[in-house]
């Protein structure tokens, strides 16, 4: 499993703290079991948020050729000239 990025850690931690405080204030629980359930739910929510944060794209060996292909395709598309339409056939008009 890859190491978590700073953004994943920050978003996950902020989610755990904020959701724990919010759920404790909204539920107004004072029992140990209620607090434990809220903490577990906040940890699960924080983990979910940390996992779903988009990862930065890696610049590997395939990044440059893909970028070159995209640039080449854009140039080809920009230079492409549409084919001329054939001229309408002239029909003699009979009066």
Secondary structure, DSSP 8 states (H G I E B T S, - for coil): -----HHHHHHHHHHHHHHHHHHHHHH---SHHHHHHHHHHHHHHHHHHHHHS-------HHHHHHHHHHHHHHHHHHH----------------
